[in-house]
Amino acid sequence: MEILVNAGGTLGEEQSTIAQMQFGGIDFARVSLRSLAQFIQELNVLQMPYLYTGADHMWEVLEGPVGDLFFHTLEDPGLVALSWYDAGARDFYSASKPIETLEDVEGMRIRVQDSDLMKAMVEAMGASAVPMDHSQVYSALETGLIDAAENNWPSYDPMRHYEAAPYYTIDEHTRVPEMQIMAEATWERLPAEQQAVILECARESAVYERKLWEERSRQSEERMRQAGCQIIELSPEEKARFREAMMPVCDEYCSGYMDIIQEITEADSGRAP
């Protein structure tokens, strides 16, 4: 089997790509869970703010029964889930002052992705959500159009956002994984032995991708510390306050899935120290 890779969005934005896959126009894609949630609302559960205590907790959930359950939600839109990809944790970074407490966020204008869930998260903290394209963030920080933004180390570093926003708060408010998916129409045309090969390769690629992501994130963080950025790590008590502020958001987006939220929470509490 030969797979032709079209990188850099040449086949369209993620939501357009997903729509094309439903009609068999594209065979494979790597997409963010945030984009998939526009088609499958249940996936909002897996990207709730402060849902996971860390990377190990998230992977235990995604690679267990809960992850398998959400794999099957792709069947109705005509997609096949192949594997989970890492996209790291998202943190806040600010221009004029550090974010050390929940009160520091109040009144801030914070850039977010064009996502109802992300807007609700920021507004629940008492800030104003400002959706804008990622390419506009640097100038918006520099000119004061926004006070802060949120993203991960590998975005904060190469886009040079640290020049305009030198205060980086590690709060890991969201971990939004990505999925490697396949068009169901393509999948069903293949014999079982070829399906098995694709599934095996997809899962091998996921392990490799996670390793590369960890290395890239570590390198970016080291560069930012060396560049003199002020790094703030929230205390467990303060992080609990941020998490508590998200209860209205959880009620709005996950009221019908509180049993799954509970199962995800218990997956962490049940791990050995």
LUMNU-522780 format. One record per residue (C-alpha): residue number from 0; residue in one letter; x, y, z. Coordinates in Angstrom, 3 decimals, always signed. Layout:
BEGIN
{num->NUM; residuo->a; xx->X; yy->Y; zz->Z}
...
***
This chain:
BEGIN
{num->0; residuo->m; xx->+0.000; yy->+0.000; zz->+0.000}
{num->1; residuo->e; xx->+1.274; yy->+3.434; zz->-0.898}
{num->2; residuo->i; xx->-0.005; yy->+6.420; zz->+1.076}
{num->3; residuo->l; xx->+0.476; yy->+9.886; zz->-0.413}
{num->4; residuo->v; xx->+0.912; yy->+12.554; zz->+2.256}
{num->5; residuo->n; xx->-0.397; yy->+16.090; zz->+1.709}
{num->6; residuo->a; xx->+0.978; yy->+18.275; zz->+4.488}
{num->7; residuo->g; xx->+0.517; yy->+21.893; zz->+5.520}
{num->8; residuo->g; xx->-3.246; yy->+22.046; zz->+5.026}
{num->9; residuo->t; xx->-3.091; yy->+21.621; zz->+1.260}
{num->10; residuo->l; xx->-6.305; yy->+19.567; zz->+1.336}
{num->11; residuo->g; xx->-8.139; yy->+22.126; zz->+3.464}
{num->12; residuo->e; xx->-8.706; yy->+23.015; zz->+7.113}
{num->13; residuo->e; xx->-9.393; yy->+20.179; zz->+9.544}
{num->14; residuo->q; xx->-13.182; yy->+20.505; zz->+9.555}
{num->15; residuo->s; xx->-13.226; yy->+20.573; zz->+5.759}
{num->16; residuo->t; xx->-10.967; yy->+17.520; zz->+5.715}
{num->17; residuo->i; xx->-13.325; yy->+15.604; zz->+8.015}
{num->18; residuo->a; xx->-16.291; yy->+16.488; zz->+5.810}
{num->19; residuo->q; xx->-14.433; yy->+15.278; zz->+2.710}
{num->20; residuo->m; xx->-13.598; yy->+11.995; zz->+4.440}
{num->21; residuo->q; xx->-17.285; yy->+11.327; zz->+5.045}
{num->22; residuo->f; xx->-17.741; yy->+11.222; zz->+1.264}
{num->23; residuo->g; xx->-14.531; yy->+9.303; zz->+0.589}
{num->24; residuo->g; xx->-12.686; yy->+12.261; zz->-0.925}
{num->25; residuo->i; xx->-9.787; yy->+11.856; zz->+1.511}
{num->26; residuo->d; xx->-8.675; yy->+8.504; zz->+2.903}
{num->27; residuo->f; xx->-6.646; yy->+9.408; zz->+6.023}
{num->28; residuo->a; xx->-6.194; yy->+12.421; zz->+8.282}
{num->29; residuo->r; xx->-4.665; yy->+13.506; zz->+11.555}
{num->30; residuo->v; xx->-7.098; yy->+15.863; zz->+13.256}
{num->31; residuo->s; xx->-7.545; yy->+17.518; zz->+16.616}
{num->32; residuo->l; xx->-10.241; yy->+16.268; zz->+18.931}
{num->33; residuo->r; xx->-11.475; yy->+19.860; zz->+18.992}
{num->34; residuo->s; xx->-12.275; yy->+19.695; zz->+15.272}
{num->35; residuo->l; xx->-13.931; yy->+16.285; zz->+15.576}
{num->36; residuo->a; xx->-16.110; yy->+17.554; zz->+18.427}
{num->37; residuo->q; xx->-17.811; yy->+19.876; zz->+15.927}
{num->38; residuo->f; xx->-19.222; yy->+16.699; zz->+14.353}
{num->39; residuo->i; xx->-19.432; yy->+14.492; zz->+17.475}
{num->40; residuo->q; xx->-20.393; yy->+16.482; zz->+20.547}
{num->41; residuo->e; xx->-19.638; yy->+13.617; zz->+22.955}
{num->42; residuo->l; xx->-15.926; yy->+14.213; zz->+22.303}
{num->43; residuo->n; xx->-16.152; yy->+17.444; zz->+24.314}
{num->44; residuo->v; xx->-15.944; yy->+15.216; zz->+27.392}
{num->45; residuo->l; xx->-12.313; yy->+14.313; zz->+26.663}
{num->46; residuo->q; xx->-11.189; yy->+17.937; zz->+26.359}
{num->47; residuo->m; xx->-12.821; yy->+19.439; zz->+29.426}
{num->48; residuo->p; xx->-10.587; yy->+21.961; zz->+31.244}
{num->49; residuo->y; xx->-8.513; yy->+20.523; zz->+34.095}
{num->50; residuo->l; xx->-9.882; yy->+17.037; zz->+33.418}
{num->51; residuo->y; xx->-6.518; yy->+15.271; zz->+33.697}
{num->52; residuo->t; xx->-3.913; yy->+15.533; zz->+36.419}
{num->53; residuo->g; xx->-1.112; yy->+14.930; zz->+33.933}
{num->54; residuo->a; xx->-0.010; yy->+13.103; zz->+30.794}
{num->55; residuo->d; xx->+0.074; yy->+9.665; zz->+32.447}
{num->56; residuo->h; xx->-3.520; yy->+10.093; zz->+33.579}
{num->57; residuo->m; xx->-4.679; yy->+11.065; zz->+30.078}
{num->58; residuo->w; xx->-2.970; yy->+8.126; zz->+28.392}
{num->59; residuo->e; xx->-4.389; yy->+5.702; zz->+30.928}
{num->60; residuo->v; xx->-7.856; yy->+6.985; zz->+30.031}
{num->61; residuo->l; xx->-7.379; yy->+7.071; zz->+26.255}
{num->62; residuo->e; xx->-5.755; yy->+3.652; zz->+26.070}
{num->63; residuo->g; xx->-8.389; yy->+2.044; zz->+28.292}
{num->64; residuo->p; xx->-12.139; yy->+1.333; zz->+28.105}
{num->65; residuo->v; xx->-13.073; yy->+5.031; zz->+28.008}
{num->66; residuo->g; xx->-10.846; yy->+5.644; zz->+24.996}
{num->67; residuo->d; xx->-12.306; yy->+2.596; zz->+23.236}
{num->68; residuo->l; xx->-15.809; yy->+3.896; zz->+23.922}
{num->69; residuo->f; xx->-15.051; yy->+7.191; zz->+22.204}
{num->70; residuo->f; xx->-13.358; yy->+5.425; zz->+19.292}
{num->71; residuo->h; xx->-16.772; yy->+3.982; zz->+18.422}
{num->72; residuo->t; xx->-18.427; yy->+7.417; zz->+18.328}
{num->73; residuo->l; xx->-16.753; yy->+7.977; zz->+14.943}
{num->74; residuo->e; xx->-18.799; yy->+5.248; zz->+13.286}
{num->75; residuo->d; xx->-21.940; yy->+7.356; zz->+12.709}
{num->76; residuo->p; xx->-20.104; yy->+10.099; zz->+10.765}
{num->77; residuo->g; xx->-18.572; yy->+7.400; zz->+8.564}
{num->78; residuo->l; xx->-15.058; yy->+7.433; zz->+10.039}
{num->79; residuo->v; xx->-12.724; yy->+4.843; zz->+11.526}
{num->80; residuo->a; xx->-10.499; yy->+5.724; zz->+14.506}
{num->81; residuo->l; xx->-6.996; yy->+4.297; zz->+14.187}
{num->82; residuo->s; xx->-4.906; yy->+5.760; zz->+17.021}
{num->83; residuo->w; xx->-4.419; yy->+8.652; zz->+19.459}
{num->84; residuo->y; xx->-1.744; yy->+11.270; zz->+18.881}
{num->85; residuo->d; xx->-0.262; yy->+13.619; zz->+21.469}
{num->86; residuo->a; xx->-0.692; yy->+17.390; zz->+21.265}
{num->87; residuo->g; xx->+0.626; yy->+18.272; zz->+24.697}
{num->88; residuo->a; xx->-0.884; yy->+20.460; zz->+27.393}
{num->89; residuo->r; xx->-1.989; yy->+24.061; zz->+26.903}
{num->90; residuo->d; xx->-0.944; yy->+26.798; zz->+29.339}
{num->91; residuo->f; xx->-1.499; yy->+30.537; zz->+29.703}
{num->92; residuo->y; xx->+1.094; yy->+33.186; zz->+28.869}
{num->93; residuo->s; xx->+0.700; yy->+36.896; zz->+29.463}
{num->94; residuo->a; xx->+2.238; yy->+40.203; zz->+28.456}
{num->95; residuo->s; xx->+2.165; yy->+42.666; zz->+31.366}
{num->96; residuo->k; xx->+1.901; yy->+40.568; zz->+34.518}
{num->97; residuo->p; xx->+2.208; yy->+36.923; zz->+35.563}
{num->98; residuo->i; xx->-0.831; yy->+34.745; zz->+36.153}
{num->99; residuo->e; xx->-0.306; yy->+33.268; zz->+39.609}
{num->100; residuo->t; xx->-3.858; yy->+33.149; zz->+40.982}
{num->101; residuo->l; xx->-7.396; yy->+32.954; zz->+39.668}
{num->102; residuo->e; xx->-7.838; yy->+36.638; zz->+40.489}
{num->103; residuo->d; xx->-4.979; yy->+37.533; zz->+38.113}
{num->104; residuo->v; xx->-7.064; yy->+36.276; zz->+35.189}
{num->105; residuo->e; xx->-10.100; yy->+38.428; zz->+35.971}
{num->106; residuo->g; xx->-10.621; yy->+41.202; zz->+33.423}
{num->107; residuo->m; xx->-7.920; yy->+39.962; zz->+31.051}
{num->108; residuo->r; xx->-8.512; yy->+39.775; zz->+27.308}
{num->109; residuo->i; xx->-7.303; yy->+36.299; zz->+26.369}
{num->110; residuo->r; xx->-6.900; yy->+34.919; zz->+22.867}
{num->111; residuo->v; xx->-8.536; yy->+31.540; zz->+22.360}
{num->112; residuo->q; xx->-9.225; yy->+29.265; zz->+19.442}
{num->113; residuo->d; xx->-12.602; yy->+29.675; zz->+17.762}
{num->114; residuo->s; xx->-14.218; yy->+27.130; zz->+20.058}
{num->115; residuo->d; xx->-17.310; yy->+27.554; zz->+22.203}
{num->116; residuo->l; xx->-15.764; yy->+25.373; zz->+24.889}
{num->117; residuo->m; xx->-12.577; yy->+27.456; zz->+25.078}
{num->118; residuo->k; xx->-14.592; yy->+30.672; zz->+25.187}
{num->119; residuo->a; xx->-16.660; yy->+29.280; zz->+28.045}
{num->120; residuo->m; xx->-13.513; yy->+28.234; zz->+29.926}
{num->121; residuo->v; xx->-11.957; yy->+31.703; zz->+29.814}
{num->122; residuo->e; xx->-15.220; yy->+33.471; zz->+30.644}
{num->123; residuo->a; xx->-15.761; yy->+31.185; zz->+33.659}
{num->124; residuo->m; xx->-12.484; yy->+32.576; zz->+35.015}
{num->125; residuo->g; xx->-13.772; yy->+36.131; zz->+34.741}
{num->126; residuo->a; xx->-11.804; yy->+37.027; zz->+31.604}
{num->127; residuo->s; xx->-12.898; yy->+38.030; zz->+28.106}
{num->128; residuo->a; xx->-12.363; yy->+35.499; zz->+25.326}
{num->129; residuo->v; xx->-10.948; yy->+36.905; zz->+22.085}
{num->130; residuo->p; xx->-11.056; yy->+34.342; zz->+19.243}
{num->131; residuo->m; xx->-8.451; yy->+34.995; zz->+16.573}
{num->132; residuo->d; xx->-6.208; yy->+33.166; zz->+14.151}
{num->133; residuo->h; xx->-2.921; yy->+31.912; zz->+15.569}
{num->134; residuo->s; xx->-0.963; yy->+33.994; zz->+13.071}
{num->135; residuo->q; xx->-2.364; yy->+37.216; zz->+14.587}
{num->136; residuo->v; xx->-1.459; yy->+36.495; zz->+18.219}
{num->137; residuo->y; xx->+2.037; yy->+38.027; zz->+18.252}
{num->138; residuo->s; xx->+0.925; yy->+41.425; zz->+16.964}
{num->139; residuo->a; xx->-2.159; yy->+41.381; zz->+19.208}
{num->140; residuo->l; xx->+0.034; yy->+40.807; zz->+22.269}
{num->141; residuo->e; xx->+2.531; yy->+43.430; zz->+21.148}
{num->142; residuo->t; xx->-0.094; yy->+46.128; zz->+20.549}
{num->143; residuo->g; xx->-2.148; yy->+45.348; zz->+23.647}
{num->144; residuo->l; xx->-5.194; yy->+44.125; zz->+21.743}
{num->145; residuo->i; xx->-5.026; yy->+41.082; zz->+24.035}
{num->146; residuo->d; xx->-3.402; yy->+40.633; zz->+27.434}
{num->147; residuo->a; xx->-2.692; yy->+36.930; zz->+27.226}
{num->148; residuo->a; xx->-3.026; yy->+33.789; zz->+25.143}
{num->149; residuo->e; xx->-2.887; yy->+30.057; zz->+25.709}
{num->150; residuo->n; xx->-1.048; yy->+27.299; zz->+23.918}
{num->151; residuo->n; xx->+1.723; yy->+24.732; zz->+24.380}
{num->152; residuo->w; xx->+5.519; yy->+25.019; zz->+24.527}
{num->153; residuo->p; xx->+6.114; yy->+24.046; zz->+20.851}
{num->154; residuo->s; xx->+3.818; yy->+26.913; zz->+19.764}
{num->155; residuo->y; xx->+4.983; yy->+29.535; zz->+22.272}
{num->156; residuo->d; xx->+8.614; yy->+29.010; zz->+21.239}
{num->157; residuo->p; xx->+8.833; yy->+29.053; zz->+17.394}
{num->158; residuo->m; xx->+6.154; yy->+31.743; zz->+16.992}
{num->159; residuo->r; xx->+8.291; yy->+33.919; zz->+19.320}
{num->160; residuo->h; xx->+5.280; yy->+34.823; zz->+21.444}
{num->161; residuo->y; xx->+7.636; yy->+34.971; zz->+24.432}
{num->162; residuo->e; xx->+9.027; yy->+38.248; zz->+23.110}
{num->163; residuo->a; xx->+5.654; yy->+39.940; zz->+23.645}
{num->164; residuo->a; xx->+4.410; yy->+37.762; zz->+26.514}
{num->165; residuo->p; xx->+7.323; yy->+36.726; zz->+28.766}
{num->166; residuo->y; xx->+5.186; yy->+35.317; zz->+31.620}
{num->167; residuo->y; xx->+4.361; yy->+31.639; zz->+31.134}
{num->168; residuo->t; xx->+2.055; yy->+29.920; zz->+33.637}
{num->169; residuo->i; xx->+2.128; yy->+26.131; zz->+33.680}
{num->170; residuo->d; xx->-1.448; yy->+25.218; zz->+34.549}
{num->171; residuo->e; xx->-2.124; yy->+22.542; zz->+31.892}
{num->172; residuo->h; xx->-5.754; yy->+23.640; zz->+31.636}
{num->173; residuo->t; xx->-6.438; yy->+21.410; zz->+28.650}
{num->174; residuo->r; xx->-4.943; yy->+18.349; zz->+27.067}
{num->175; residuo->v; xx->-6.595; yy->+17.965; zz->+23.687}
{num->176; residuo->p; xx->-5.253; yy->+14.858; zz->+21.949}
{num->177; residuo->e; xx->-5.399; yy->+14.262; zz->+18.229}
{num->178; residuo->m; xx->-6.695; yy->+11.275; zz->+16.304}
{num->179; residuo->q; xx->-5.428; yy->+9.458; zz->+13.296}
{num->180; residuo->i; xx->-8.587; yy->+8.584; zz->+11.371}
{num->181; residuo->m; xx->-9.602; yy->+6.874; zz->+8.151}
{num->182; residuo->a; xx->-12.616; yy->+7.172; zz->+5.871}
{num->183; residuo->e; xx->-14.984; yy->+4.275; zz->+6.490}
{num->184; residuo->a; xx->-15.646; yy->+3.994; zz->+2.746}
{num->185; residuo->t; xx->-11.938; yy->+3.379; zz->+2.151}
{num->186; residuo->w; xx->-11.615; yy->+1.017; zz->+5.125}
{num->187; residuo->e; xx->-14.470; yy->-1.194; zz->+3.942}
{num->188; residuo->r; xx->-12.932; yy->-1.624; zz->+0.491}
{num->189; residuo->l; xx->-9.852; yy->-3.266; zz->+1.979}
{num->190; residuo->p; xx->-9.468; yy->-6.968; zz->+2.818}
{num->191; residuo->a; xx->-9.080; yy->-7.888; zz->+6.486}
{num->192; residuo->e; xx->-5.324; yy->-8.509; zz->+6.216}
{num->193; residuo->q; xx->-4.723; yy->-4.992; zz->+4.874}
{num->194; residuo->q; xx->-6.940; yy->-3.479; zz->+7.573}
{num->195; residuo->a; xx->-4.802; yy->-5.267; zz->+10.152}
{num->196; residuo->v; xx->-1.597; yy->-3.852; zz->+8.648}
{num->197; residuo->i; xx->-2.983; yy->-0.310; zz->+8.653}
{num->198; residuo->l; xx->-4.128; yy->-0.600; zz->+12.262}
{num->199; residuo->e; xx->-0.771; yy->-1.983; zz->+13.378}
{num->200; residuo->c; xx->+1.171; yy->+0.760; zz->+11.586}
{num->201; residuo->a; xx->-1.136; yy->+3.474; zz->+12.922}
{num->202; residuo->r; xx->-0.536; yy->+2.370; zz->+16.501}
{num->203; residuo->e; xx->+3.215; yy->+2.119; zz->+15.983}
{num->204; residuo->s; xx->+3.224; yy->+5.629; zz->+14.553}
{num->205; residuo->a; xx->+1.333; yy->+6.890; zz->+17.622}
{num->206; residuo->v; xx->+4.040; yy->+5.627; zz->+19.981}
{num->207; residuo->y; xx->+6.716; yy->+7.258; zz->+17.822}
{num->208; residuo->e; xx->+4.788; yy->+10.529; zz->+17.557}
{num->209; residuo->r; xx->+4.403; yy->+10.711; zz->+21.337}
{num->210; residuo->k; xx->+8.154; yy->+10.298; zz->+21.770}
{num->211; residuo->l; xx->+8.890; yy->+13.071; zz->+19.273}
{num->212; residuo->w; xx->+6.355; yy->+15.373; zz->+20.894}
{num->213; residuo->e; xx->+7.893; yy->+14.906; zz->+24.338}
{num->214; residuo->e; xx->+11.357; yy->+15.677; zz->+22.969}
{num->215; residuo->r; xx->+10.134; yy->+18.778; zz->+21.130}
{num->216; residuo->s; xx->+8.257; yy->+20.101; zz->+24.172}
{num->217; residuo->r; xx->+11.261; yy->+19.585; zz->+26.431}
{num->218; residuo->q; xx->+13.569; yy->+21.406; zz->+24.018}
{num->219; residuo->s; xx->+11.161; yy->+24.353; zz->+23.716}
{num->220; residuo->e; xx->+10.775; yy->+24.676; zz->+27.478}
{num->221; residuo->e; xx->+14.546; yy->+24.634; zz->+27.972}
{num->222; residuo->r; xx->+15.005; yy->+27.355; zz->+25.338}
{num->223; residuo->m; xx->+12.349; yy->+29.540; zz->+26.960}
{num->224; residuo->r; xx->+13.943; yy->+29.211; zz->+30.391}
{num->225; residuo->q; xx->+17.320; yy->+30.114; zz->+28.918}
{num->226; residuo->a; xx->+15.735; yy->+33.105; zz->+27.145}
{num->227; residuo->g; xx->+14.757; yy->+34.516; zz->+30.549}
{num->228; residuo->c; xx->+11.018; yy->+33.929; zz->+30.486}
{num->229; residuo->q; xx->+9.372; yy->+33.960; zz->+33.905}
{num->230; residuo->i; xx->+7.892; yy->+30.503; zz->+34.445}
{num->231; residuo->i; xx->+5.111; yy->+30.175; zz->+37.017}
{num->232; residuo->e; xx->+3.869; yy->+26.822; zz->+38.286}
{num->233; residuo->l; xx->+0.523; yy->+26.900; zz->+40.087}
{num->234; residuo->s; xx->+0.398; yy->+25.353; zz->+43.528}
{num->235; residuo->p; xx->-1.938; yy->+22.342; zz->+43.924}
{num->236; residuo->e; xx->-4.262; yy->+24.523; zz->+46.007}
{num->237; residuo->e; xx->-4.449; yy->+27.261; zz->+43.374}
{num->238; residuo->k; xx->-4.922; yy->+24.769; zz->+40.565}
{num->239; residuo->a; xx->-7.836; yy->+23.310; zz->+42.533}
{num->240; residuo->r; xx->-9.424; yy->+26.781; zz->+42.526}
{num->241; residuo->f; xx->-9.086; yy->+26.985; zz->+38.735}
{num->242; residuo->r; xx->-10.629; yy->+23.527; zz->+38.450}
{num->243; residuo->e; xx->-13.510; yy->+24.498; zz->+40.726}
{num->244; residuo->a; xx->-14.259; yy->+27.513; zz->+38.509}
{num->245; residuo->m; xx->-14.902; yy->+25.086; zz->+35.635}
{num->246; residuo->m; xx->-17.906; yy->+23.392; zz->+37.242}
{num->247; residuo->p; xx->-20.460; yy->+25.522; zz->+35.304}
{num->248; residuo->v; xx->-18.641; yy->+24.680; zz->+32.058}
{num->249; residuo->c; xx->-18.737; yy->+20.976; zz->+32.884}
{num->250; residuo->d; xx->-22.454; yy->+21.200; zz->+33.672}
{num->251; residuo->e; xx->-23.116; yy->+22.938; zz->+30.351}
{num->252; residuo->y; xx->-21.151; yy->+20.604; zz->+28.103}
{num->253; residuo->c; xx->-21.161; yy->+17.273; zz->+29.937}
{num->254; residuo->s; xx->-24.391; yy->+17.106; zz->+31.931}
{num->255; residuo->g; xx->-25.318; yy->+13.859; zz->+30.192}
{num->256; residuo->y; xx->-21.889; yy->+12.298; zz->+30.654}
{num->257; residuo->m; xx->-21.110; yy->+12.826; zz->+34.330}
{num->258; residuo->d; xx->-20.708; yy->+9.078; zz->+34.792}
{num->259; residuo->i; xx->-17.854; yy->+9.111; zz->+32.268}
{num->260; residuo->i; xx->-16.298; yy->+12.184; zz->+33.920}
{num->261; residuo->q; xx->-16.410; yy->+10.251; zz->+37.204}
{num->262; residuo->e; xx->-14.783; yy->+7.223; zz->+35.574}
{num->263; residuo->i; xx->-12.002; yy->+9.410; zz->+34.178}
{num->264; residuo->t; xx->-11.393; yy->+10.959; zz->+37.599}
{num->265; residuo->e; xx->-11.283; yy->+7.560; zz->+39.259}
{num->266; residuo->a; xx->-8.785; yy->+6.302; zz->+36.682}
{num->267; residuo->d; xx->-6.246; yy->+8.701; zz->+38.212}
{num->268; residuo->s; xx->-7.121; yy->+8.043; zz->+41.844}
{num->269; residuo->g; xx->-6.777; yy->+4.316; zz->+41.242}
{num->270; residuo->r; xx->-3.193; yy->+4.524; zz->+39.950}
{num->271; residuo->a; xx->-0.371; yy->+3.383; zz->+42.155}
{num->272; residuo->p; xx->+1.788; yy->+6.239; zz->+43.545}
***
